[in-house]
Amino acid sequence: MITSRILTRLTRPVLELEAQQARKFGNLETIEHIKKLQKRFAIKDGVPLYLKRGLPDAILHKLSMIGVLGGTAYSYYMLFLLAYGKAK
């Protein structure tokens, strides 16, 4: 019983600080912005989710795919070198 009281007294300031930070980030601008994004992403227009924001998302997606393919090709190249070595 005494241990729980001590623990409650020690953790209360931390919990109050976290609650204050949550209130600060939960302002009206953030909530309205989230609602706008939810409306945009909820529309069923046939566009994949990862391309919903337009050109920036398309560019990021293409660069990611190029990076993945480049990394895969480099991995296979290194495996080939490890398996067979360099020709002399």
FENZIVEN-V838533 format. One record per helix or strand. SS is the DSSP state (a for helix, b for strand). FROM is the first residue (numbers start at 1). LEN is the number of residues. If there is no record, write none. Layout:
SS_FROM_LEN, SS_FROM_LEN
This chain:
a_2_24, a_28_15, a_49_3, a_55_30
